[in-house]
Amino acid sequence: MTILAAAPMVAEPAKVDGKWNVLLQLETITGHPVLTLKQDGEKLTGTYEGRYGPSPLEGTVKEKNIAFVVSFSAEGTQTTGVFRGAVDGATMGGSVEFEGAGSGTWSAVRAKTEPK
């Protein structure tokens, strides 16, 4: 009789491909950037489009945990935002730390896809 050992359950990363409408709340600023995310397994790339135009982002999705970094020039000063949070279906959110602009929270809702 052969006994097969069960493979450990590895949870798939949450699916975050696509466009997301974000509410960003820092100590002194409220913003409404748009994320366009491309996912390859746990690897994340895409675009953060906010007040200062589009900027590239990179990050990871591990199970329901998401983390990404975006860098852009704000009024002549280079700044980096570090986003961390959790994905729950068509919503996600968590904490953000912007170099020079303080910390805060963010939440996002998956944008509705346009009918073709």
C-alpha positions in Angstrom: 0.0 0.0 0.0 1.4 3.4 -1.0 0.7 6.4 1.2 1.0 9.7 -0.6 2.1 12.6 1.5 -0.1 15.6 1.1 1.6 18.6 -0.5 1.5 21.7 1.7 -1.3 24.0 0.7 0.2 27.1 -0.9 -2.3 29.9 -1.3 -2.4 31.6 -4.7 -1.7 35.4 -4.7 -4.8 37.5 -4.9 -5.7 38.6 -8.4 -5.1 42.4 -8.7 -4.6 42.8 -12.5 -6.4 45.9 -13.8 -7.4 49.4 -12.9 -8.1 50.5 -9.3 -9.5 53.8 -8.0 -7.6 54.9 -4.9 -8.5 57.1 -1.9 -5.2 58.3 -0.4 -5.4 60.1 3.0 -2.1 61.6 4.4 -1.8 63.9 7.3 -2.1 67.0 5.1 -3.2 65.7 1.7 -6.2 63.7 0.3 -5.7 62.3 -3.2 -7.5 60.1 -5.7 -4.8 58.4 -7.8 -5.5 55.6 -10.2 -3.5 52.3 -10.1 -3.1 50.2 -13.3 -1.6 46.9 -12.1 0.0 44.1 -14.1 0.5 40.8 -12.2 2.9 37.9 -13.0 2.4 35.4 -10.1 3.5 37.3 -7.0 5.3 40.1 -9.0 3.6 43.4 -9.5 4.3 46.2 -12.0 2.2 49.0 -13.2 1.4 52.7 -13.1 0.4 55.1 -10.3 -1.3 58.1 -11.8 -1.9 61.0 -9.5 -1.6 64.7 -9.2 1.9 64.7 -10.7 1.2 62.4 -13.7 1.9 58.8 -14.3 4.8 57.0 -12.4 5.9 53.4 -12.5 5.3 51.1 -9.5 6.8 47.8 -8.5 5.7 45.4 -5.8 4.5 42.0 -4.7 1.3 40.2 -3.9 1.7 37.3 -1.4 -1.7 35.6 -0.8 -3.8 38.5 0.3 -0.9 40.8 1.2 0.1 43.5 -1.2 3.1 45.8 -1.1 4.3 48.3 -3.7 6.6 51.3 -4.1 6.1 54.3 -6.3 8.6 57.1 -6.9 7.8 60.5 -8.6 8.8 64.1 -8.6 6.4 66.3 -6.6 7.0 70.0 -7.3 10.6 69.4 -8.1 11.3 67.0 -5.2 11.8 63.3 -5.7 9.6 61.4 -3.3 8.9 57.7 -2.7 5.7 56.2 -1.4 5.6 52.7 0.2 2.2 51.1 0.2 1.3 48.0 2.3 -2.1 46.4 2.7 -4.4 43.5 2.1 -6.6 42.6 -0.8 -10.2 41.5 -0.3 -11.8 40.7 -3.6 -12.6 44.0 -5.4 -11.2 46.1 -2.6 -7.9 46.6 -0.9 -6.2 49.0 1.4 -3.7 49.6 4.2 -1.0 52.0 5.3 1.2 54.3 3.2 4.4 56.2 4.1 5.5 59.0 1.8 9.0 60.3 2.2 8.7 64.0 3.1 4.9 64.0 3.1 4.2 61.8 6.1 2.1 58.6 6.6 -1.5 57.8 6.2 -4.0 55.3 4.8 -5.1 54.2 1.4 -8.0 52.2 0.1 -8.9 51.1 -3.5 -11.8 49.8 -5.4 -11.5 47.8 -8.6 -12.6 50.0 -11.5 -15.6 48.8 -13.5 -14.6 47.4 -16.8 -16.0 49.2 -19.8 -18.2 47.1 -22.1 -16.7 46.5 -25.5 
